[in-house]
Amino acid sequence: GWKDPRNTFTLSFWLDIFPDAKVIHIYRHPLDIINSLRTRRKRGLARLGDRHAGFLLKPLYLLYLVRKFIGGRRVFVDLRGASLEEGFILWEEYMKEAREHVARMGKRAIEVKYEYFLDNPSDVLKTLAEFCGLETGKGEIEKAAAGVNKSRGYAFIKDPELKSYSLDISARLRDYGY
């Protein structure tokens, strides 16, 4: 198996190659996802700036990049998460697609709330091992569960902007169990 959120939209292709595959859909609070996307985007833009810091025509180079990727109708995926609302809409699109897959696949798919996993790693790992048909000893599951970083759940609460936005979208979050 492998983890790649883009598989949400390419799953049909992979199921053609692996027709007996089982799918585990793990979803996380959208504001933690959005914050991760924003952090990655900032790092990428900083690397771009560092790479061309000594370049005398840096503003022209940045204009060239914008025209090349945006003006040419090829959009950086990361730009979709440039605003909180756009990031949330992107997360909703992924959730809709993933949940349709889970429903369509029936017993060959399972869904796990990331924060539930953080709170109950042993239980979730046991369930996932059974789902995948893996034989594990209790010691193996407990050892793996001990490595779970529980501080990763609801990390957005530490950011005042994200916390405030979560209140603005609380009704929409309830639709997803948050």
KEFI-982389 format. One record per residue: x, y, z negated of N, C-alpha, C in turn; residue in three letters. Coordinates in steps of 0.02 Angstrom, whole numbers, padded with zeros to 5 digits, always signed. Example, Ala and Ser with C-alpha at 12.3 -4.5 7.8 and 13.67 -1.06 7.14 Angstrom:
KEFI-982389
+00660-00284-00390+00615-00225-00390+00660-00165-00390ALA+00642-00112-00354+00684-00053-00357+00645+00002-00394SER
end
This chain:
KEFI-982389
+00040-00059+00000+00000+00000+00000+00043+00062+00000GLY+00011+00118+00009+00044+00183+00009-00006+00237-00009TRP+00021+00294-00030-00021+00351-00050-00008+00408-00001LYS-00060+00429+00032-00055+00487+00075-00126+00514+00085ASP-00141+00573+00058-00209+00599+00063-00235+00604+00136PRO-00189+00611+00183-00211+00616+00253-00244+00552+00277ARG-00230+00497+00242-00263+00433+00261-00338+00437+00252ASN-00362+00485+00214-00434+00495+00207-00466+00504+00276THR-00431+00538+00321-00459+00552+00387-00432+00505+00441PHE-00385+00462+00423-00358+00414+00472-00374+00342+00451THR-00417+00333+00401-00430+00267+00374-00456+00218+00426LEU-00499+00240+00470-00527+00195+00522-00470+00165+00564SER-00421+00205+00580-00363+00181+00617-00327+00126+00578PHE-00314+00139+00514-00278+00090+00473-00319+00026+00463TRP-00384+00033+00459-00426-00027+00450-00427-00070+00514LEU-00416-00038+00571-00409-00077+00633-00346-00120+00630ASP-00293-00093+00600-00229-00129+00595-00231-00179+00538ILE-00261-00159+00482-00266-00202+00422-00340-00212+00405PHE-00375-00256+00442-00447-00262+00434-00469-00288+00365PRO-00427-00321+00329-00446-00347+00263-00421-00303+00206ASP-00398-00243+00223-00370-00198+00172-00422-00179+00120ALA-00397-00167+00061-00438-00139+00007-00414-00067-00003LYS-00460-00025-00023-00446+00046-00029-00459+00069-00100VAL-00411+00104-00128-00418+00135-00193-00420+00210-00182ILE-00476+00241-00198-00481+00314-00192-00473+00344-00261HIS-00418+00380-00271-00405+00414-00334-00417+00488-00321ILE-00462+00517-00360-00474+00589-00351-00457+00626-00416TYR-00435+00687-00407-00410+00729-00461-00448+00795-00462ARG-00448+00827-00519-00482+00892-00525-00457+00938-00469HIS-00502+00969-00433-00482+01009-00375-00435+01066-00391PRO-00441+01096-00450-00397+01152-00465-00326+01130-00478LEU-00316+01069-00501-00248+01044-00507-00219+01030-00437ASP-00262+01007-00392-00240+00996-00323-00223+01063-00290ILE-00268+01111-00297-00257+01177-00268-00193+01208-00294ILE-00182+01202-00359-00121+01230-00389-00059+01196-00360ASN-00062+01131-00350-00007+01094-00320+00006+01118-00249SER-00047+01127-00210-00039+01151-00141-00009+01222-00140LEU-00032+01264-00186-00005+01333-00188+00069+01333-00207ARG+00087+01291-00255+00157+01286-00275+00201+01262-00218THR+00177+01211-00182+00215+01185-00125+00221+01238-00070ARG+00167+01274-00058+00168+01326-00007+00218+01381-00025ARG+00218+01403-00089+00264+01455-00111+00336+01432-00103LYS+00350+01369-00122+00418+01343-00115+00439+01342-00041ARG+00393+01321+00002+00408+01319+00073+00422+01387+00101GLY+00382+01437+00081+00393+01505+00105+00458+01533+00077LEU+00474+01516+00014+00536+01540-00016+00596+01510+00021ALA+00592+01445+00038+00646+01413+00075+00654+01446+00143ARG+00599+01462+00175+00602+01495+00239+00637+01563+00232LEU+00618+01600+00180+00649+01665+00168+00723+01659+00153GLY+00741+01609+00112+00812+01599+00095+00852+01581+00156ASP+00823+01539+00198+00858+01515+00258+00876+01572+00304ARG+00835+01624+00305+00846+01679+00352+00859+01745+00316HIS+00883+01741+00253+00894+01801+00213+00945+01848+00245ALA+00996+01820+00276+01048+01862+00305+01033+01883+00376GLY+00978+01860+00402+00959+01873+00471+00936+01945+00477PHE+00970+01985+00519+00955+02056+00526+00885+02069+00553LEU+00862+02023+00593+00796+02033+00624+00744+01989+00591LEU+00751+01979+00526+00705+01935+00489+00631+01951+00502LYS+00611+02015+00499+00539+02029+00511+00517+02006+00580PRO+00560+02013+00630+00541+01989+00697+00537+01913+00699LEU+00582+01880+00663+00581+01807+00660+00517+01783+00626TYR+00497+01815+00572+00435+01795+00538+00375+01807+00583LEU+00374+01862+00619+00321+01875+00667+00319+01820+00720LEU+00378+01801+00744+00383+01746+00793+00352+01682+00764TYR+00367+01665+00702+00339+01605+00672+00263+01608+00667LEU+00238+01665+00645+00166+01674+00640+00133+01666+00708VAL+00161+01698+00759+00132+01693+00827+00138+01622+00854ARG+00193+01590+00840+00204+01522+00865+00154+01473+00836LYS+00143+01477+00771+00101+01427+00738+00028+01448+00731PHE+00016+01511+00719-00053+01533+00709-00082+01560+00774ILE-00044+01602+00808-00068+01630+00871-00078+01577+00924GLY-00040+01523+00919-00046+01468+00966-00100+01418+00947GLY-00142+01437+00899-00196+01395+00875-00173+01333+00837ARG-00110+01329+00821-00085+01275+00779-00077+01305+00710ARG-00116+01282+00663-00118+01313+00597-00080+01270+00548VAL-00039+01303+00506-00006+01268+00451-00061+01238+00406PHE-00058+01175+00391-00108+01144+00347-00109+01180+00280VAL-00051+01200+00255-00047+01232+00190-00086+01298+00187ASP-00097+01330+00243-00134+01393+00242-00206+01383+00220LEU-00232+01322+00228-00301+01309+00207-00307+01317+00132ARG-00254+01308+00096-00257+01317+00023-00231+01384+00000GLY-00226+01432+00046-00199+01497+00028-00243+01534-00021ALA-00308+01523-00019-00353+01554-00068-00385+01498-00109SER-00408+01516-00168-00440+01466-00211-00501+01436-00177LEU-00542+01479-00148-00604+01454-00117-00588+01408-00058GLU-00540+01428-00017-00523+01387+00041-00493+01320+00018GLU-00454+01321-00035-00426+01259-00063-00481+01214-00089GLY-00531+01244-00121-00587+01204-00147-00628+01174-00091PHE-00640+01212-00038-00677+01186+00020-00639+01128+00051ILE-00573+01134+00056-00532+01080+00083-00539+01017+00040LEU-00535+01025-00026-00543+00969-00072-00612+00936-00064TRP-00664+00978-00057-00732+00951-00047-00736+00910+00018GLU-00703+00933+00071-00703+00896+00134-00671+00828+00125GLU-00615+00826+00090-00582+00762+00077-00626+00717+00034TYR-00657+00745-00017-00700+00705-00061-00759+00676-00023MET-00790+00716+00020-00847+00693+00058-00827+00634+00103LYS-00772+00642+00138-00748+00590+00183-00729+00527+00144GLU-00693+00535+00089-00671+00478+00049-00730+00440+00020ALA-00778+00476-00006-00836+00443-00036-00879+00407+00016ARG-00881+00433+00076-00916+00397+00130-00880+00332+00145GLU-00814+00333+00146-00775+00271+00156-00789+00221+00101HIS-00787+00244+00038-00797+00200-00019-00866+00167-00015VAL-00917+00207+00001-00984+00181+00005-00990+00130+00062ALA-00961+00146+00119-00965+00102+00178-00927+00036+00167ARG-00872+00039+00130-00831-00021+00121-00856-00067+00066MET-00901-00043+00024-00929-00085-00028-00877-00112-00076GLY-00874-00178-00083-00830-00210-00132-00756-00208-00112LYS-00742-00183-00053-00672-00177-00031-00642-00109-00048ARG-00680-00068-00084-00655-00002-00103-00675+00012-00176ALA-00632+00050-00208-00645+00070-00277-00624+00143-00285ILE-00658+00177-00330-00643+00248-00342-00623+00257-00415GLU-00571+00297-00425-00545+00309-00493-00536+00384-00502VAL-00563+00410-00556-00551+00479-00575-00483+00483-00609LYS-00439+00524-00582-00370+00530-00606-00367+00544-00680TYR-00407+00589-00704-00405+00607-00775-00428+00549-00819GLU-00474+00508-00794-00493+00448-00832-00435+00399-00836TYR-00399+00393-00780-00339+00351-00780-00288+00376-00832PHE-00277+00442-00836-00229+00468-00884-00250+00452-00955LEU-00315+00454-00969-00340+00440-01036-00341+00365-01053ASP-00347+00323-01001-00355+00251-01011-00311+00212-00963ASN-00246+00224-00962-00204+00193-00911-00205+00116-00911PRO-00205+00086-00970-00205+00012-00973-00269-00017-00942SER-00326+00012-00961-00390-00013-00935-00393-00005-00859ASP-00373+00053-00835-00377+00066-00763-00328+00021-00725VAL-00268+00015-00750-00219-00028-00716-00242-00101-00714LEU-00273-00124-00767-00300-00192-00769-00355-00199-00716LYS-00400-00151-00714-00454-00152-00664-00427-00151-00593THR-00377-00109-00581-00348-00105-00514-00310-00168-00495LEU-00276-00198-00543-00240-00261-00529-00291-00315-00511ALA-00345-00320-00547-00398-00369-00531-00428-00354-00463GLU-00442-00291-00449-00470-00271-00385-00425-00293-00327PHE-00360-00286-00337-00312-00303-00285-00294-00377-00284CYS-00319-00414-00332-00304-00485-00335-00233-00499-00359GLY-00206-00455-00400-00139-00463-00427-00141-00497-00495LEU-00098-00544-00505-00093-00576-00571-00039-00539-00610GLU-00058-00513-00668-00011-00477-00710-00019-00499-00782THR+00034-00495-00818+00030-00508-00889+00014-00445-00926GLY-00013-00452-00986-00030-00393-01026+00032-00350-01037LYS+00089-00380-01046+00150-00342-01057+00168-00298-00999GLY+00156-00323-00938+00172-00283-00878+00127-00222-00873GLU+00064-00231-00887+00017-00175-00884+00033-00124-00938ILE+00047-00148-00998+00063-00102-01053+00128-00064-01039GLU+00177-00097-01009+00240-00064-00992+00228-00009-00940LYS+00188-00024-00889+00173+00026-00838+00132+00083-00868ALA+00084+00067-00912+00042+00118-00943+00082+00165-00987ALA+00135+00140-01017+00176+00181-01061+00212+00237-01022ALA+00221+00228-00958+00255+00278-00917+00210+00333-00890GLY+00146+00331-00906+00098+00380-00880+00107+00446-00917VAL+00112+00501-00879+00120+00568-00907+00050+00599-00916ASN+00024+00594-00976-00044+00617-00989-00052+00693-00984LYS+00003+00730-00986-00001+00803-00984-00021+00829-00915SER-00023+00785-00865-00040+00807-00797-00114+00818-00787ARG-00155+00797-00833-00227+00806-00827-00249+00876-00847GLY-00291+00905-00805-00320+00971-00818-00266+01023-00832TYR-00211+01018-00797-00155+01066-00806-00176+01137-00786ALA-00226+01143-00743-00248+01209-00719-00271+01254-00776PHE-00292+01225-00832-00319+01264-00888-00267+01313-00915ILE-00203+01298-00905-00149+01342-00929-00142+01405-00887LYS-00174+01406-00829-00169+01463-00783-00234+01503-00788ASP-00231+01565-00813-00293+01605-00823-00334+01614-00759PRO-00301+01623-00702-00338+01632-00639-00376+01569-00621GLU-00343+01512-00627-00376+01448-00610-00431+01432-00659LEU-00419+01445-00722-00470+01432-00774-00532+01474-00761LYS-00521+01537-00744-00577+01582-00729-00616+01558-00668SER-00579+01538-00616-00611+01514-00555-00652+01451-00569TYR-00627+01409-00614-00664+01347-00631-00732+01364-00660SER-00737+01419-00697-00802+01440-00723-00847+01465-00668LEU-00818+01499-00618-00857+01524-00562-00888+01467-00521ASP-00853+01411-00517-00877+01356-00475-00902+01297-00517ILE-00919+01310-00579-00937+01256-00625-00996+01214-00599SER-01045+01246-00567-01102+01207-00541-01079+01159-00486ALA-01034+01182-00443-01008+01140-00389-00965+01084-00417ARG-00928+01099-00470-00885+01047-00501-00927+00991-00532LEU-00984+01010-00560-01027+00959-00591-01049+00905-00542ARG-01055+00924-00478-01074+00875-00427-01022+00819-00421ASP-00962+00831-00446-00907+00782-00441-00887+00754-00509TYR-00927+00768-00559-00913+00742-00626-00864+00783-00666GLY-00855+00846-00648-00811+00890-00686-00849+00946-00719TYR
end
